[in-house]
């Protein structure tokens, strides 16, 4: 059986994954991470757990042979819970969830939990490993110091700088409610003093030909190009923008493969920019990044390839 850890609002990608498993006669269990709370009945022993989900479906961990960590969401708090108990409710259910997941760490995962957590929570570490593996990265500072950011702007940014949060507000296919990357010029730099309340990542603005969303899957690449050269981020672009297939240069594939292997990831959604200067700039990799638009618009068999990878590894 393959366990799929996702959330209650997930659809499309996961539906394709489940339909494909049915054709292979592989049983599966859907675990909604946001509902790993009072809605599910969970008992964990030292070497196994039993869980009954919100729909009455029951699973024993001994049945699970592989895990797809599709997407993890925050745990939902019941409306009737007194606010005084919210903090302990979230803390204890988060602890229960972590204990549950780690009982499965010796079977195949996409991605291994500890590796994914380290990479997903550390964009600066990503840039370090990208540079180590011969990928071009933009100069970057992650800071809450207006003085340092102002100096960085004047030394590196040639009049235009982008600012973005370390983590996205959402990870949706179309970018709904997404807090976009902000463009900063000489005038808006005057308002940078409030940065102490919300540290951000700053990089020089790159004049680009186009943006790339690359899905890496254990040595395979599924790359979409979007013809967005005017906006700072394709997820908030409005107008006649569309995805097309793209073949990455051999050396970029080789360097990305080396980076992903060093990160210990089987899958990741990688964002890159093709600059007008001819360089390919690595921006980030999201281990749980969105790729449904590439499967939908470009007919990439990503969900099926994820299933094949887990099936192959759980038989070995």
C-alpha positions in Angstrom: 0.0 0.0 0.0 1.1 3.5 -0.8 0.3 6.3 1.7 -0.3 9.7 0.2 0.0 12.6 2.6 -1.9 15.6 1.3 -4.6 18.0 2.4 -8.4 18.1 2.2 -8.5 20.7 -0.6 -6.1 18.8 -2.9 -7.4 17.6 -6.3 -6.3 16.9 -9.9 -2.7 15.9 -9.4 -3.6 13.5 -6.6 -6.7 12.2 -8.5 -4.5 11.3 -11.5 -2.0 9.6 -9.1 -4.8 7.5 -7.6 -6.3 6.5 -10.9 -3.0 5.3 -12.1 -2.4 3.2 -9.0 -5.8 1.6 -9.6 -4.6 0.5 -13.1 -1.6 -1.1 -11.4 -3.7 -2.8 -8.7 -1.7 -1.0 -6.0 -3.8 -0.1 -2.9 -3.5 3.4 -1.5 -4.6 5.5 1.5 -5.2 9.2 1.4 -4.2 11.0 4.6 -5.3 14.7 4.8 -2.6 16.4 6.9 -4.9 19.3 7.9 -7.3 16.8 9.3 -4.7 15.0 11.5 -6.6 16.3 14.5 -9.7 15.5 16.5 -11.5 14.3 13.4 -9.2 11.3 13.2 -8.7 8.5 15.7 -5.0 7.8 16.0 -3.1 5.4 18.3 0.7 5.2 18.1 2.8 2.4 19.7 6.6 2.1 19.7 6.7 0.4 16.3 3.4 0.8 14.6 0.3 3.0 14.5 -3.4 2.6 13.7 -5.5 5.5 12.2 -9.1 5.9 11.3 -9.7 9.0 9.1 -12.6 11.4 9.1 -14.5 9.2 6.7 -14.1 6.0 8.7 -11.3 4.4 6.6 -8.8 2.6 8.8 -5.1 1.8 8.2 -2.3 0.0 10.1 1.2 1.3 9.5 2.4 -2.3 8.9 0.4 -2.2 5.6 2.3 0.8 4.3 5.1 0.1 1.9 5.9 3.6 0.5 4.9 7.2 1.1 4.3 10.1 -1.3 4.6 13.3 0.8 2.5 15.3 -1.7 1.6 18.4 0.4 1.5 19.2 4.1 -0.9 21.8 5.5 -1.3 23.3 8.9 -3.6 21.4 11.3 -7.1 22.7 11.5 -8.3 23.9 14.8 -12.0 23.2 15.8 -14.1 26.3 15.9 -15.6 25.3 19.3 -12.1 25.1 21.0 -11.5 27.8 23.6 -8.7 30.1 22.4 -6.8 29.4 25.6 -6.3 25.8 24.4 -5.4 26.5 20.8 -1.6 26.7 21.4 -1.4 23.4 23.2 -3.9 21.8 20.7 -1.6 22.6 17.8 1.6 21.7 19.7 0.4 18.3 20.7 -1.2 17.4 17.4 2.0 18.5 15.6 3.9 16.3 17.9 1.6 13.4 17.2 1.9 13.9 13.5 5.7 14.0 13.6 5.8 10.8 15.7 3.4 9.1 13.2 5.5 10.1 10.2 8.8 9.1 11.7 7.6 5.6 12.3 7.6 5.2 8.5 11.1 6.6 7.9 12.6 3.2 6.9 10.4 2.7 3.9 10.6 4.6 0.5 9.5 8.2 0.6 9.1 11.0 -2.0 10.7 12.9 -0.4 12.5 11.7 2.7 11.0 13.8 5.5 14.2 15.1 7.1 15.8 16.0 3.8 12.7 17.8 2.6 12.3 19.8 5.8 16.0 20.9 5.7 15.7 22.1 2.1 12.2 23.6 2.2 13.0 25.7 5.2 16.3 27.1 4.1 16.4 29.0 0.8 19.9 30.3 1.6 21.2 26.7 1.9 19.6 26.0 -1.4 21.5 28.8 -3.1 24.8 27.6 -1.4 24.3 24.1 -2.8 23.3 25.4 -6.3 26.4 27.5 -6.5 28.5 24.6 -5.2 27.2 22.5 -8.1 28.1 25.1 -10.8 24.7 26.7 -11.2 24.5 30.5 -11.6 22.6 32.3 -8.7 21.8 35.9 -8.2 23.6 37.8 -5.4 21.3 37.4 -2.4 20.8 38.8 1.1 18.2 37.7 3.6 18.0 40.5 6.1 16.0 42.8 8.5 18.6 45.5 8.4 17.6 48.6 6.4 21.2 49.8 6.3 22.5 46.5 4.9 19.7 46.2 2.4 20.3 49.8 1.2 24.0 49.1 0.8 23.2 45.9 -1.1 20.9 47.8 -3.4 23.5 50.4 -4.3 26.3 47.9 -4.7 24.6 45.1 -6.7 21.2 46.1 -8.1 21.7 48.7 -10.8 18.6 50.6 -9.7 16.1 47.7 -9.4 15.9 45.0 -6.7 13.3 42.3 -6.0 12.1 41.5 -2.5 10.3 38.3 -1.5 9.3 36.4 1.6 11.3 33.3 2.5 8.1 31.2 2.1 5.1 31.6 -0.2 1.6 32.4 1.3 0.1 29.7 -1.0 1.4 27.0 -3.4 -1.5 26.9 -5.8 -1.4 26.2 -9.5 -2.7 29.6 -10.6 -1.3 31.8 -7.8 -4.6 32.8 -6.1 -3.9 34.8 -2.9 -0.2 34.6 -3.7 1.9 37.3 -2.2 4.0 38.3 -5.2 7.6 39.2 -5.5 8.0 43.0 -5.0 10.0 45.3 -7.2 12.0 47.9 -5.4 13.6 51.0 -7.1 15.3 54.1 -5.7 12.0 55.7 -4.7 10.5 52.7 -2.9 13.8 52.1 -1.2 12.9 55.0 1.1 10.3 52.9 2.8 12.6 50.0 3.6 12.9 50.9 7.3 9.8 48.8 8.2 11.8 45.7 7.2 12.6 45.0 10.8 9.1 43.7 11.2 9.3 41.2 8.4 12.8 40.1 7.1 12.8 39.3 3.4 15.1 38.0 0.7 16.6 40.6 -1.6 18.2 40.0 -5.1 19.0 42.2 -8.1 16.3 42.3 -10.7 17.2 40.1 -13.6 16.3 41.2 -17.1 14.8 38.0 -18.4 13.8 36.3 -21.6 11.4 33.9 -19.9 10.8 31.9 -16.7 11.1 28.1 -16.3 9.3 25.8 -13.9 11.3 22.5 -13.9 10.1 19.4 -12.3 13.0 17.1 -11.4 12.1 13.5 -10.6 15.0 11.2 -9.8 17.0 12.1 -12.8 14.2 13.0 -15.2 13.2 16.5 -16.2 9.8 18.0 -17.1 10.3 21.6 -18.0 7.7 24.3 -18.8 8.6 27.7 -20.2 6.3 30.7 -19.6 6.5 33.7 -21.9 6.6 36.2 -19.0 9.4 38.7 -19.3 7.7 41.8 -17.9 6.4 40.7 -14.5 8.6 39.8 -11.5 6.7 36.5 -11.0 4.7 34.4 -13.4 2.2 33.4 -10.7 0.7 36.9 -10.7 1.0 37.6 -14.4 -2.2 38.7 -16.1 -2.8 38.5 -19.9 -1.8 36.2 -22.7 0.7 34.0 -20.9 1.0 30.3 -21.7 3.2 27.3 -21.0 5.3 25.5 -23.6 7.6 22.6 -23.4 11.3 23.4 -23.0 14.5 21.3 -23.4 17.1 22.3 -20.8 20.8 22.4 -21.9 22.7 19.3 -21.0 25.0 21.0 -18.5 22.1 22.6 -16.6 20.5 19.2 -16.3 23.7 17.7 -15.0 24.3 20.4 -12.5 20.7 20.3 -11.3 20.9 16.5 -10.9 24.1 16.9 -8.8 22.4 19.5 -6.6 19.2 17.5 -6.1 21.2 14.4 -5.2 23.2 16.3 -2.6 20.0 17.6 -1.2 18.7 14.1 -0.9 15.5 14.8 -2.9 13.7 12.6 -5.4 11.4 15.4 -6.6 11.4 19.1 -6.6 9.8 22.0 -8.5 12.7 24.2 -9.6 12.3 27.9 -10.6 14.9 29.3 -13.0 15.2 32.4 -15.2 16.8 32.6 -18.6 18.4 36.1 -18.5 18.8 38.3 -21.5 22.5 38.0 -20.8 22.3 34.3 -21.7 22.7 32.9 -18.2 20.3 30.4 -16.6 19.7 31.7 -13.0 18.7 29.2 -10.3 16.2 30.8 -7.9 14.8 28.0 -5.7 13.6 24.5 -5.4 10.3 23.6 -3.7 10.1 19.9 -2.6 6.3 20.2 -2.6 6.0 22.7 -5.4 3.1 22.8 -7.8 3.3 21.1 -11.2 -0.3 20.4 -12.0 -0.4 23.1 -14.7 2.5 21.3 -16.5 0.7 18.0 -16.4 -2.5 19.6 -17.5 -1.2 22.0 -20.2 1.8 20.1 -21.5 0.6 16.5 -20.9 3.7 15.6 -18.8 3.0 12.3 -17.0 4.4 13.5 -13.7 1.8 11.9 -11.4 2.3 8.6 -13.1 6.1 8.9 -12.9 5.9 9.5 -9.2 3.8 6.4 -8.8 6.2 4.3 -10.9 9.2 5.5 -8.8 7.5 4.4 -5.5 6.3 1.1 -7.0 9.8 0.3 -8.2 11.5 1.2 -4.9 9.0 -0.6 -2.7 9.6 -3.8 -4.7 13.4 -3.6 -4.3 
